Amino acid sequence: MFGAAGQMAKTITYAELAKHNKEGDLWMIVDGDVYDLSKFGKLHPGGSVVLREHAGKDATEAFFGMHRLDVLAKYKRLRIGRIEGAKGLSAVDTQLAPGAISHEPFAEPSFLQFKSPYYNESHHKFAKAVRAWVDTELRQVSEQYEKSGKYPTRELYKKIGAAGMFLARVGPGWWMERADEWGIKLPGGIKGKDFDQFHELIAQAEIARLGTPGFVDGIGAGHLIGVPVILNFSPRHIQEKILAPCLRGEKVCVLGITEPFAGSDVAGVKCTAEKSPCGKFYIVNGVKKWITNAMFSDYIVTTVRTGGKGAKGISMLLIENGPGVTCKQITTSYAPSAGTAYIEFKDCKVPVENLLGKENDGFKIVMHNFNHERWVIVVVQLAQIREVVADCFRWARQRKVFGKPLIDQPVIRYKLGRMVAQLESSWSWMEWVSYQMKVLSFEERQRRLGGITALLKAQVTRTVWNIVDDAMQVFGGRGVTQGGMGRRAEAVYRASKVAAIYGGSEEICLDLGVRQAMKLTKNAPKL
């Protein structure tokens, strides 16, 4: 019998196990592995009494009735062998192996379990590499950041950049061809010329699977909606200055649109930019609010009013976070790790060369950027809620009530079935939209997908709310506890309304979708 590292595991007999049955000399079995908890009694959060009850015995059922599998990984050092007759490896060595694919019903996107017309071998190779990297480099630290609320360090940003995980999450484009020049390699050895919308989908989803919404947003939610503006609309001198550092994680560039006075109504922004007497600078005055990642940003891609009222008076500027810029933390309903901020611009001098696009033509840039931002929100939300659904299946099998597992209760199977139906239908629509993003020209995407993507975003945020509501009922008290069995459900529940508001509220997205559909309808048929 071999352990995860390939070393021969000690086989322990039941007779030997039974000898270690008291406090101070306590062994027990969990999932076929024997753990020496002799010195752990005083450290056990539930006290030593619970441990003594199972001393010298098989505690598998009791353990999984109270704990997640990853608790075993945390205390792997206490494992001393494998009980006689145990077959194969324990779940901690299979399910939690970096890059492991789950066999839980509906725990994985369908392309990992069935055939799909959207994915090829390079997508499978990419998915395997990304998952292994996320599991190894981010999973443990993500929970630490989520709990502490601290901002991700610049060292962590650089690690993410070096792994190609910022590049992979800005999507396909001309910049992929320059990645080698910038010293950035994509995971799995994927070449930039082969990278498409589904590779990005995988990268976004695999990070979202961490189930730590504050941390997930902290490692790029604002950065990855700021950088695309630079990629698509900035003059060459700006691209040459900041693109490579931003994609390597050396610099952070966020998007500053929303104001206390203007949220979904982007045309109503009041932050002003007036030319200096010398004509070399814009003098920016105003405020922005709810700007993700701004607390640790280097640059802010900012909407400003350079003309008259309405959409035709808006421009976009790249503003360096320095003199004239003040960022203050905003406490939101989920973890502070996202670095969400209130920004004040006070007589901030910005070189006129930092204009993105044309003056008074910035509204078009905002609308273009919204399409990708909303699509990312969709992917992240669906990937997070898929993990919650998988947790519900696991919990329903492990938890016993009235003498039998929860899964044996018809009402629980009804809830699980309802969750899956909503999840998979929304996931299929998301993949269809992703395919259109891949094959349509830039002009066609702008003309035809904006409204559909808005509708999809509204559908998904509502779906997530419905699913997590059922999940909380399945988990009961554990669903409202930060940590433990229902940790992911609680975290997603707390953050779910954030996604329903930012990037365009559900109401705005639904209205936009219908208006754009009507605009594209020619020779409208009569009833």
ZAKOL-159516 format. One record per residue: residue in one letter; y, x, z of N, C-alpha, C in turn. Coordinates in steps of 0.1 Angstrom, whole numbers, plus 5000, padded with zeros to 4 digits. Example, Ala and Ser with C-alpha at 12.3 -4.5 7.8 and 13.67 -1.06 7.14 Angstrom:
// residues 2
A494351325078495551235078496751325078
S497851285071498951375071500051295079
***
This chain:
// residues 527
M498850095000500050005000501250095000
F502250064991503350154990504650074993
G505650144999506950085002507850084990
A509050044992510050034981510350174976
A510350274984510650414979509450484974
G508350414973507150474967506350554977
Q506650554990505950625000504850535006
M503750585009502650515015503150445028
A502950315029503350245042502250245051
K502450255064501450255074500850115076
T499550105076498849985078498649965093
I499049845098498949815112498049705114
T497049715123496149605126496749505135
Y496149385135496649275144496349315159
A495249385161494949425175496049525180
E496449615172497449715176498849635178
L499149545169500349465170500449395184
A499249335187499249245199499549325212
K499349455212499549545224501049555227
H501849535217503349555218503949425220
N503849365231504149225233505149195245
K505949295248506849265259508149335257
E509149295264510549355263510449505266
G511049585257510949725259509849795251
D508849705247507749755238507349635230
L508149605220508049485213508049505197
W506949455192506749455177506549315173
M506849285160506549155154506549175139
I505949065133505749065118506848975112
V507449015102508248935094507948955079
D507448855072507048865058506048975055
G505148995064504149095062504449235067
D505749265070506149395075506149385090
V505849495096505949505111507249585115
Y507949525124509249575129509049615144
D509549735147509649775161511049735167
L511049635175512349585181512449625196
S511749725200511649765214513049785220
K513949855212515249885217516349795211
F515849695204516849605197517149475206
G516349455216516549335224518049315229
K518649415234519949405240521049385229
L520649425217521649415206521549285198
H520349215200520149095192521148985195
P521848935185522948835187522448715195
G521148675193520648555199520048585213
G520148705217519548745230518148785229
S517648845240516248905240515148795242
V515548675248514548575251513948525238
V514648505227514148465215513148565209
L513448695211512448795206511148795214
R511248785227510148785236509148675232
E509648565228508748455224507848485213
H508248585204507448615192506848755193
A506948815205506448955207504948965204
G504649065196503249095192502648985183
K503548905176503048795168503748795154
D503348705146503948685133505148585135
A506348645133507548565135508248525122
T507448525111508048495097508748365097
E508048255101508648125100509848105108
A509748155120510948145129512148225124
F511848345118512948435113513648365102
F512948315092513548255080514148115083
G513848055095514447935099515847965105
M516148085107517448125114518248225106
H517548305097518248415091518148415076
R519048485069518948515055518148635053
L517648655041516748765038517548895040
D518848895037519549025037519749075051
V519449005061519349055075518249155076
L517149135070516049235070516549365064
A517249355053517749475046518649555056
K519449485064520349545073519649625084
Y518449575087517649645098516349705093
K516449745081515249805074514749925082
R515649995089515250115096514250085107
L514149965111513249925122511849895118
R511649895104510349865099509449985100
I508249965106507350075108506050065101
G505849955093504549955086504349815080
R503149795075502749665069501449615076
I501449495079500249435086499049435077
E497849455083496649455076496449325068
G496049345055495749225047496949165039
A498149215042499349175035499249215021
K499549125012499449144997500849184992
G500849274982502149304975503149364984
L504449354980505549394988506249274994
S506949295004507749195011508949155002
A509549035005510748994997511849084998
V512049155009513149245011513049355000
D511849394996511649504986511649454972
T511549324970511549264957512749194953
Q513049084961514249004958515549084960
L515649174969516849254972516849394965
A515949414957515949544949517149534940
P517949644938519149644929518749594915
G519449494910519149444897518049344896
A517449304907516349204907516749074901
I515849014893516048884887515348784896
S515948674900515348574908514448484900
H513448434907512548334901512748194907
E513748184915514148054921514547964910
P514147834911514547744900516147734899
F516647754887518047744884518947844891
A518347954897519048054903519748154893
E519248154881519648244871520248164859
P521148224851521548164838520348144829
S520348044821519148014814518748124804
F519648214800519248314790518348424797
L518348434810517548524817516148464820
Q515948334817514648274819514048204807
F514948174797514448114785515148184773
K514748144761515448194749516748124747
S517748204742519048154739519548204726
P520248124718520848174706522048254707
Y522648254719523848324722523648474726
Y522548504730522348644736521248724729
N521548854728520548944721520149044731
E519349144727518849244735519949324743
S521049354736522149424742522649354754
H522749214754523149134765522249154777
H520949154774519949164785520049304791
K520249404783520349544788521649554796
F522749494791523949504798523849424812
A523249304812523149234824522349304835
K521249374830520449444840521249564846
A522049634838522849744843523949704852
V524649594848525749544856525249494870
R524149414869523649364882523249474892
A522549574886522049684895523249754901
W524349774893525549844898526249754909
V526349624906527049544916526249534929
D524949524928524049524940524149644948
T524249764941524249894948525649924953
E526749904945528049954949528949844956
L528749714953529649614958529149524969
R527849494968527349384976527649404991
Q527349514997527549545011528949545015
V529749615007531249625010531949495008
S531449414999532149284997532149195009
E531049195017531049115029531949175040
Q532049305040532949375050534349335047
Y534749345034536149315030536449165033
E535449075029535648935031535848905046
K535148965055535248945069536549005075
S536849125071538049185076539349145070
G539349095058540549055051541349165046
K540849295047541649405042541649405027
Y542649475021542849485007541849595002
P541249574990540449684984541249814983
T540549924986541250054985541450094970
R542350184968542550234955541250314950
E540650374960539350444957538350354952
L538250234957537250134952537650084938
Y538950064936539450024923539050134912
K539250264916538850364907537350374904
K536550344914535150334913534750224903
I535350104904535149994895535550034881
G536750104880537250144867536250244860
A535850344868534950444863533650384858
A533150274864531950204860532150124847
G533350114842533650034831533749884833
M533949854846533949714850535349644849
F536349714848537649654844537649634829
L537249734822537249724807536349614803
A535149594809534249484805534849354808
R535849344818536349204821537649174815
V538149254806539349214798538849154784
G537549164781537049104769537149194757
P536549154746536549234734537849244727
G538149364720539349384713539449524709
W540549564702540749694697540649804707
W540949764720540949864731539449914734
M538449844730537149894732536850014723
E537550024712537350144703537950274709
R538850254719539550364725538950404739
A537950334743537450354756536950494759
D536250554749535750694750536950784752
E538050764744539150844745539850844759
W539750724766540250704779539250754790
G538150794786537150834796536350724803
I536250614796535650494802534350454794
K533250444801531950404795531550264800
L531050184791530650044795529250054801
P528849974810527549974817526449954806
G525350014809524149994801524250074788
G525150164786525350234774525750154762
I526350034765526849944754528050004747
K528050004734529150064726530249954725
G531450004724532549914723532549824711
K532049874700531949794687530949684689
D529949694698528949584700529349484711
F530449514718530849434729531449294724
D530949184730531449054726531748964738
Q532048844735532448744746531348724756
F530148734752529048714762528748834771
H529148954766529049064775530149054786
E531349004782532348984793531848874802
L531348764797530848654805529848704816
I528948794812527948854821528648934832
A529649014828530349104837531149014848
Q531748914843532548824852531548754862
A530448704856529548624864528848714875
E528448834871527648914880528448954892
I529748984890530649004902530848884910
A530948774904531148644911529948604920
R528748654916527548624923527648674937
L528448764940528548824954528848714964
G529448604960529648494969530748524980
T531648614977532748644986534048624978
P534548504977535648464968536948554971
G537248574983538448654986538348794980
F537248864983536948994978536848994963
V536148904957536048894942537448884936
D538248804941539648794936540448924939
G540148984950540749114954540549224944
I539349224938539049334929539349304914
G540449224912540949214899541349084894
A541348974902541748844896543148844890
G544148914898545448924893545649034883
H544949144885544949264876544449224862
L543449144862542749114849543348994842
I544448934847545248844839546648914836
G546949024842548149094839547849194827
V546749264828546449364818546349314804
P545649194802545549134788546949114781
V547949084789549249074783549749204777
I549449314784549749454779548949484767
L547649444767546749474756547249404743
N547649274745547949194733549349184729
F550349214738551749184734552749294737
S552349404743553249504747553549604736
P554749664735554949764725554149884728
R553949974718553050084719553350184730
H554650204733554950304743554450254757
I554450124759553950074772552450084772
Q551850054761550350064761549850204764
E550550294757550150434759550450484773
K551350424780551750474794550750414804
I550450284803549750224815548350174812
L547950154799546650094797545450174803
A545350294799544250374804544250384819
P545350404826545350404841544950274847
C545350164840544950034845543450004844
L542950044832541550014830540650114838
R541150224842540450314850540550284865
G541450184868541650144882542550234890
E543250324883544250404889545550334892
K545850234884547050154885546650004885
V547449924892547149774892548349704886
C548049614876549049544869548749394870
V549649314877549349174880550349084871
L550048954871550748854864551648774873
G552948774871553848704880554548584872
I553948464873554548354866555048244876
T554148204885554348084893555548114903
E556348014905557448014914557447894924
P558147904935558147784944558647664936
F559447684925560047574918559247534905
A558347624901557647604889556247654890
G555347564890553947604890553347574876
S552647464875552147424861553247404851
D554447374855555547364846556147494844
V555547574836555947714833557347714827
A557647614819559047614812560147594822
G559847574835560847544845561147674853
V560747794849560947904858562447934859
K562847984871564248004874564548154875
C563648244877563848384879564648434866
T565748494868566648534857566648684854
A566948714842567048854837568248864828
E569348924833570548934826570849084822
K571349104810571549234805572649304813
S572549424816573549504823574649534813
P575849564818577049584809576749694799
C575949794802575649904793574549864783
G573849754785572849704776571549774777
K571349864787570149944788569149874797
F569549784805568649724815568749574816
Y567749514820567749374825567949374840
I568749294846568949284860568249154864
V567149174872566249054875566549004889
N566748874890566848814903566048684904
G565348664915564548544916563348574924
V562448474925561248484933560048434925
K558848484929557548444924556648414936
K555748324935554848294946553448274942
W552548304952551048294950550548394939
I551148514939550748614929549648704934
T548448674928547248744933547248894930
N546848974940546749124939548149184940
A549249114941550549174941550849264953
M550149244964550449324976550049464974
F549249494964548849634962549049674947
S549949604941550249624926551149744923
D551049794911552049894906552949834896
Y552449734889553249664878553149514879
I554149444875554149294875554649244862
V553749184854554149124842554748994845
T556048974843556848874849557548784839
T557448654841558248554833559648554839
V560648564830562048554834562848464824
R563948414829564748334820565948424815
T565848444801566848524794567748434786
G567348304784568148214776568448084783
G568547974775568847844781567747784787
K567847654790566747584797565547564788
G564447544795563147504788562447634783
A561347604775560447704771561047804762
K562147774754562647864745563647964751
G563847964764564648054771563948154779
I562648164778561748244786561348374779
S561348484786560848614781559848674791
M559148774787558248844796558648994797
L558649034810559049174813557949244820
L557849374818556949454827557849514837
I557649484850558449524861557649614870
E558149734872557549834881557749784896
N556749794904556849754918557449864925
G558749854927559549964934560849904939
P561949984937563249934941563649804936
G564149714944564549574940563349474940
V562149524944561049434945560449434959
T560249314965559749304978558549204978
C557349244983556149164983555849134997
K555549005000555148955013553848885012
Q552948915021551548845021551648695023
I550948625015550748475017549348455022
T549248385033547948345039547448225032
T546348235024545748125017544548075025
S543847975019542647915026541448005025
Y541448115017540348205017540848345021
A539948445020540248575026541448645021
P542248715029543448785025543148905016
S541948935014541549055005542149034991
A542448914987542948894974544348954972
G545048974983546449034983547448944976
T547348814979548248714973549648724980
A550648724971551948754976553148664972
Y554148664980555448604976556348734972
I556948724960557648834955559148804953
E560048884958561448874957561948984948
F562648944937563349044929564849024932
K565449134936566849134940567549254933
D568349214923569149314915568149424910
C567049384906565949474901566349524887
K566449654885566849704872565549734864
V565449674852564249694843564749744830
P564249854825564649904811564349794801
V565249784791565049684781563849714772
E563349834773562149874765560949814772
N561049754783559949684790559749544786
L560549494776560349364771559049354764
L558249244767556949224760557149114750
G556849144738557149044727558549044724
K559048924720560448914716561148834727
E562548864728563348794738563348644735
N563148564746563148414745561948364738
D560948444736559648404730558448424739
G558748434752557648464762556748344765
F557248224763556348104766555048114758
K555148154745553948164737552948264743
I553448374749552548474755551848404767
V552648334775552048264787550948174783
M551148094772550147994768548948064763
H549048174755547948244750547148304762
N547748354772547148424783546348314792
F546948194792546248094800544848064795
N544648064782543348034777542248124783
H542548254782541548354788541448334803
E542548324810542548304824541748184828
R541848074821541147954825539647974822
W539348044811537948064808537348154819
V538048254824537548344835537348264848
I538248174851538048084863536848004862
V536547954850535347874847534047954850
V534048074844532848164846532648194860
V533648234867533548274881533148164890
Q533748044888533347934896531947884894
L531447884882530047844879529147944884
A529448074883528548184888528448174904
Q529548144910529548134925528748014929
I528947904922528247784927526747784923
R526347864913524947874910524247944922
E524948044928524348104940524248014951
V525147924953525047824964523947724961
V523747684949522647594945521247664949
A521147794945519947874948519747884963
D520847904970520647904985520147774990
C520647664985520147534989518647514987
F518147554976516747554973515947634983
R516447754986515747844996515747775010
W516947735014517047675027516247545028
A516147465018515447345018513947365020
R513447485015512047515017511747575031
Q512747655036512547725049512847635061
R513847545060514247465071513247355074
K512747335086511847225089512547125098
V512447005095513046895103511946785104
F511846715115510846615117509446655113
G509246785115507846835113507546875099
K508546875090508246915076509446975070
P509247055059510447115052511447015047
L512647055047513746965041513346925027
I512747015019512446985005511546865003
D510846825014509946715014510646585015
Q511946585019512746465020513346425007
P513046305002513546254989515046264988
V515846244999517246244998517746384995
I517046485000517446624997517046664983
R515946614978515646644964516646574954
Y517046454958518146384951519346474950
K519846524961521046614961520846734953
L519646794954519446914946519446884931
G518746774928518746734913520146704908
R520946644916522346614912523146744910
M522946834919523646964918523247034905
V521947044902521447114890521947044878
A521946914877522446844865523846874862
Q524646874872526146904870526347054866
L525647144873525747284870525347324856
E524147284852523647324839524447264828
S524847144829525647074818527047154816
S527647184828528947254827528647394822
W527547464826527247594821527047594806
S526347494801526147484786527447474779
W528347394784529647374777530447504777
M530347574789531047704790530547804779
E529247804777528647894767529047854753
W529147724751529547684737531047724735
V531947704745533247754743533347904741
S532547974749532448124747532048164733
Y531148094727530748124713531848094704
Q532647994706533847964697534848074699
M535048124711535948234713535448364706
K534148374704533648494698533748484682
V533548364677533548364662534748314655
L535648244662536948194656537948304655
S538848294645539848394644540948374655
F541748474658542748464668543648334666
E544048314654544848194651544148064654
E542848054650542047934652541747914667
R541548024674541348004689542647944695
Q543747994691545047944696545247804693
R544847764681545147624677544147524682
R542947564683541847464686541247474700
L541347584706540547604719541347584732
G542647584730543447574743543247444750
G543247334743542947204750541547194755
I540647244747539247234751538947314764
T539547434764539347524775539947464788
A541147394786541747334797540847214803
L540247144794539347034798538147094805
L537647194800536447264806536847314820
K537947374822538447424835538447304845
A539047194841539147074850537747024853
Q536947014843535546964846534847054856
V534947184854534247284862534747284877
T536047284879536547284892536147154900
R536047044892535646914899534146924901
T533346984892531946994894531647084906
V532347194907532147284919532347214932
W533447134932533747054944532646954948
N532146894938531046794940529746864945
I529446974939528247044943528347104957
V529447174960529547234973529647124984
D530147014981530146904990528746864994
D527846854984526446824987525746934994
A526147064990525547174997525847185012
M527047145015527447145029526547045037
Q526246935031525346835037523946885039
V523446965029522147025030522047125041
F523147205042523147305053523447255066
G524147145067524447085080525447185087
G525247205100526147295108526247425102
R525247485096525347615090526247615078
G526547505072527447505061528947515065
V529247495077530647515082530747635091
T529747725090529747845098530047965089
Q531048055092531348175085530348285088
G529248285080528248385083526848315084
G525748385083524448325084524048255072
M523148155074522448095063523348025052
G524347955057525247885048526547955044
R526448095046527648175044528348145030
R527548155020528148145006528648005004
A527947905009528447765007529747745014
E529847795026531147785034532247855027
A531947975022533048055015533547985002
V532547934994532947864982533647734985
Y533247664995533847544999535347565003
R535547675010536947705015537847745004
A537247804993538047854982538047764970
S537247654970537147584958538347514953
K539247464962540447394958541447494953
V541347624956542247724950542047724935
A540847724931540547734916540947604909
A540947494917541347364911542847354908
I543647454914545047444913545647564904
Y545147684907545747794899545247794885
G545947864876545647854862545847724855
G546647634862546847504857546047404865
S546647304872545947214880545047124872
E544047054878543146974871543946864863
E544946814869545746704862546446754850
I547046874851547746934839546746964828
C545547024832544547064822543946944815
L543746834822543146714816544246654806
D545446644810546546594801546646684789
L546746814791546846904780545746894770
G544546884775543346874766543446744757
V543846634763543946514755545146524745
R546246574749547446584740547146674729
Q546446794731546146884720545046824711
A544146744716543146684707543846584698
M544846504703545546404695546346474685
K546946594688547746664679546946714667
L545646754670544846804659544146694651
T544346564655543646454648544546414636
K543946424624544646384612544046244607
N545046164602544646034597543845964607
A544445944619543745884630543145744626
P541845734628541145604625541545484633
K541445374627541745244634540545184641
L540745114651539545054658539044934650
***
